[in-house]
């Protein structure tokens, strides 16, 4: 039997709403759709299937939100990694336009869903800031802003003075504000999604890893430690924890750890001096740093850390030092938590949707934009699972293509992180 692992020792684990009951599956089941993975993608898909009367069953190895869904930075950021013009160049005008409309609409979709189901997760929609501290990055952000504005999006390009007012630091020389961005409590949100899916009629089972998947007559057969599931269709939504359940799938993504350090609640005066209007922010650098002030005046600083599990803020001391560089008034402030989880990076930095066999759908590779993107993908995936290949979705469905030299990813990621930090420190 597989025992449930404790949640990573995070601020979120200490402050989240209570979980809904998700007992292990211990009797054989036959369902319309079986979903492997109880993160945002799997839970949102189950919810949207159940809303349409489709029997959906979620199999989660630990508990909903155990992975990156419950341990991320809490940012709801619109868009994809690539600029709108690049997306249209890569996928053509028609699909490219649909991808842009979908991706930049994911935050409104997510916050609307939270309001509709009254999910208690400290959600706010105070905007996303993308900032630059060198000329090259500032020019790139300005180009992105122009592309968004040209398409009628609620985006504003900001200069140094405006950014100083919004962030309390003179680090940034240019930036872009998208008013559709925001933040939330990730683990409370994951638990709220699970509760919503269950209330709509879906079944969610924790401590139930999928051990094998194979065709069995007209259905798919999933073996778990205590029971067998037969399903007409299967969705694999395992993202940074993808294993060998489907051949070669694990080699299509690079699982990367992203780390966060959190302070004790700051005084109102100090919190206002840092981010008075409470947008979330991510930097455009070689190694992305992102941060926000939560509803309890805690500063949460995120970025790349060790490519291993961590459990204390000292494991990412560079984030604390960087925060003090941005805001000297933080010197002496207590840092109470440090944690991380694995997210999935794809070779082309686009989300990947695959249909490798009839009745099997796969979605993974959020590339650091998982909160809103995964939520909105749930509705897209549900449509495809119900309607089949004739049901077009607003993301490309592609073949599985393993990343070359995948076995060397740990060395490559570590080297890239070190080199990126050096280049950011030197301002090159």
N, C-alpha and C positions, 0 to 999 in steps of 0.2 A: 504494500500500500504506500501511496505517496502522501506524506504529511504536509499540511499547509505550512509554508514558511512564514515567519513573522514579517510584517511590513518593514521596509527600510526605515531606520530611525530618523525620521524627518520631522520638520515642523508640522507638515500636513498630517502625519500619523497622530501627532499629539493633539491636534485641534479640529479634526474632521467631524462631520456629523456621523452618527452611528450607522453602521452598515446594515443593509437589508439582509435577511437570511438567504444564503445561497448554498444549501446543503449539497454534499457530494451526490452524484448520480449513482444509485445502487440497484436500479432495476433497468432491464433492457427497454429501449424506446424505439419507436418508428415515427419519424416526423417528416414534415415537408422540407425544412431547411435546418441543417446543423451548422453552427458557427463555432469555429475554433479560435478562441481568444476573447477574453472579457475586458478589453480596453475600450476606448471611445468608439473605434470603428465597429467592433463586434456588437457592442451594446446599442449603438445608434441604429445599426442595421436591424437588429432584433426588434427594437422599438418600432421602426418604420414598417417592418413586415407585420408585426402584430397589429398595428393600427389598421392594416388592410385585411385582417382576418387570416393571415398566413401563420401556420404553426411553426414557431422558431424556437430552437433550443441552443443555448450558449454553453460551451465547455471551456472552463477556465482552470488552468493548472493550479493557481493559488486562490486569489479572491479578486473580484472586480477592482481595477485600479492599482493592483499590486506593482505593475511595471511602470513604464514611463507615463502612462495616463494619470497615475496618481502621484507622480513625483517630478513633474516638469516645472517650468518657470511660471506657469499660470497665465501666460500671455495668450490672448486671442488676436492673432495677427492676420490681416487679409493678404491675399495674393499667394504667389509661388516664388520660388527662388529666382527665377528668370524674369526679366522685364517683359511687359506686354508685347512690344515689337518683336522680341526674340521668340516669344511663344508663337506668334503668328507666322514668323519665318520658319520655325521648326515644324509646325503642324498644319500650315495653310490657313487661309483667311477664315473659312467657315468654322472648322473645329477649333482653331486658335481663338476666335472670338468667343465661342461658347466656353472654352476653358478659362478665359480671362473673366468673363461675366460670372462664372461659377466660383472661381477661386477668390475673387475680390468680394464676392457676396457671402462667403462662408461665415464671417463674423456676425453679420446681421442674422443669418440663418440660426447660428448657435444661440445668440442672445434671445432671439424670438422663441426658440424652443425652451430655453430656461424659463422665460416668463410664462409660456403656455403651460408648462408642467409645474410651475412654482417650485423649482429646484433650489434649495437653500445652499448656495455655494459662493456667496460674497461677490456676485458678478457685478461688474461695472463696465461701461462703455465710454471711457474717457480718452480714447485715441491711442494710436501707436506712433511713436517717434522712431525714425531710423536716422542715425546721426553719423557724421564723419569728422575726423580730426586731422585729415590731410587733404591736400588739394585734389588728388586723383579720386579719392572716395567721394569728396563733395561734388565733383563734377558728375560722377556716375549717379549719385543720388538725385542731383538736379535733372539729369536726363530722364531718370525714372519718373520723377514728379511730373515733368512735362508730358510724358506719354500717358500718365494717368489722367492728368487734367484735360488733355486732348480728348479723352474718352468720357469726360463728364464726371469723373470721380471726385469725392469730397477730400481732396488732397491739397496741401499748402506747402510750398518750399519756404524754409526759415533760414535767416542769416544768424551770424554769431550772437548778436545782441538779443534777438528773440529767443534763441536757444538758452542763453545764459539766464534769462528770466524764467524759462520753463524748467530748467534743470539745476539751477544753483551752482553751475560750474562753468568756467570759461574754456573748457577742454575742446568744445566742438565749434567748427567753423561753418558748417552747413548741415541741413537736415530736412527731413520730410515728415509732416504730420498727416496721418490718415485718421479721420475722425471716427471711422468704423471700428477701430481696434479697441481692445479693452483687456480686462483681466478677470480671474476667478480663482477659487480655491480648488485645485485640481482633484484632490481625492474626494472632497465633498461632491464635486460635480460627477465623478465616476460613480460614486455610490448613488447619487440622485438619478443618473441615467439608468442604472440597474433597477432602481425602484420603479422608475417610469416604465421601463420595458416589461417588468413583471406585472405591474398594474394593468398594462395593455394586453396581457395574455401570454407573453413570452416566458420561457423557463430558463433560469440561469443557475448553473451548477458550478460551485467552486471545488477546489481540491480534486478536479477531474481532468487530468491531462489526457490529450489524445495520443495514444501510443502507436497506433497504426491506422492507415487509411487505404482501402482498396475497394474495387468494384465487386459487388456481390449481386449478380443477376441484374435487375433493373434499377437497383439502388446502390448507394455507397455505404460501406460498412466501416464504422469507426470503433476501434477497441479502446476502452478506458480501463482503469484498474479494477472496477467493480461491475461494469456493465457494458453491453454492446449497443451502439446506436446505429440504426439504419435510417438513411435520409435520401429523399429524392434529389436534393441539391446540397452542396457544401460550400461554405465560405471560409477561407483561411485568412485570419486577420491577426497575425502574430507579430508583425513588425520587427522590433529590435530583438525579440526572443524567438525568431524563426529558427526551426531546427530542420531535421531531415524527414519530416512527415511527408513532404512532396519532393520528389527527386530534383536536385540542383537548385531549389528555391533559396536555400540558405546562402548560396554563393552569389545571389543577385544583389545582396545588400551588404553594407559594412556596418556592423553594430558598434556604435560609438557612445561612450559614456559622456553625459553632460551633467555638470555638478552645480550645486547651489549652496550658498551660505546665507544664513539669516541672522539679523540682529535681534536683541530684545526690543520691545516696543520703545521707540524714540519719543522724546518730548514733542509736544505739538510744535514748539518753536523750531526745533531741529528738523522735524519732518517737513514743515512748510518751507524751510530754507533749501531743501533738496528738490522736491517735486511738488510744488504747490497745487498744480491742477491735476495731478495723479494720472498722467498717461503712463503707459509702459514704454520702455526704450530698449532698442538693441543697436549696437554699434556696427558700422561697416568697416571691419578690419580684417586682417589675415586670420585672427582668431576672434570669433564673435563673443562679446560680453553683453549681457542683457540684464536689466534690473527693473524693479518696481517697488513702490511703497504700498503695502497692503492696507486693509481697512483698520488694522490695529497698530498702524505706524511702524511696522517692522520694515526694514530694508532687506530685500531679497536680491542678492547678486548671483548671477549665473554665468557659466562659461565652461570651456573645456577643462577637465581635471585629469586625474590619473585614470588610466584605462583598466581600472579595477574598482570594486566596491569600496566606498568610503563611509564613515560614520560620525565624523566630527568636523567642525569648521577648520581646524588646523590642517586638515588634509588638503584644503584649498586656500592656504594662507595668502596666495597671490591675489585672490579676489578681495580679501580684507584689506591688503595693502593698497590695491588699486582704488577701493572705495575711499580710503583716507586720502589718497592723492586727489581724487575728485572733490572731496568735501573734508577738509582738515578738521572741521568741527566734530567728526566722528571719532577722533582719537580718544581712546579710553572707553568707547562704547563696548558693551558686552555682545559677543557673537555666540548665540546659543545652539545653533544647529548647523550641520553640514551633511549633505547627502547627495546621492546621484542615482541615475538609472540609465538604461540603454535605450537609445533611439536608433532608427535605421536611416542610413544615408545610401542613396542609389548613385550609380556611376554618372548618370546624366542630371542628377539633382531634380528629376521630376518624380512625382508619385507614380507607382506602377500598379496597373490593373492587368491581371492575366486570366485567361480561360483555357487552361492546358488540356482539359478534357470536358466532355459533355457533362453538365451538371456540377462543374467545379469552378468556382470564382475565387480569385485571390486579390487582396488589396494590401499594399505595404509601401513603405518608403516615404514617410512624411517629411523627412529632411528638415526637422526642427520646427515645422509649422503644424504640429499634429492636433492641437486642441480644437480649433475651428474646422480645419480641413477634414479631420477624421469624422467629426460630428456630421458635417454636411455630406461627406461621402456615404454615410449610412443610408440616406435617402436615395442616392444614386444607385448604390449596390442593391438595395431592396427592389428598385425598379427593374434592374437587370435580372435579378433572381426570379422575379415574378414573370417578366415578359420574355426572357431569353435573349438570344442574339439580336432579335428584331427590335428590342427596346434599347434605343440609343442612349448613351450617357454622355456627360460633358467632360469626360476624360478619355484618352486613347486606351484601347485594349490591345496589349502588345504581347509578343512571345517572351518566354523566359530566356534571358541571356545572362549566363554567369559572368561575373567580373573576372577578367584575366588576372592571374597571379593572386587569387583571393586568399590563399593560405598565408600570404605575407602582410595582410592588413594590419595586424597589431603593431608591427615594426613601422610600417608606413605612416599610420596615424600618429604614433608617438613622435616620430621624426617631424611630421608636419606641424604638430602642436608646438614643439620646441622652437622650430624655425619661425613659425608665425608669431610667437611671443617675442622673439628677438627682433623681428622686423617691425612689429607694432611699437616696441620700446624705442627703436631707433627712428621711428617715423618714416619708414620707407615702404 
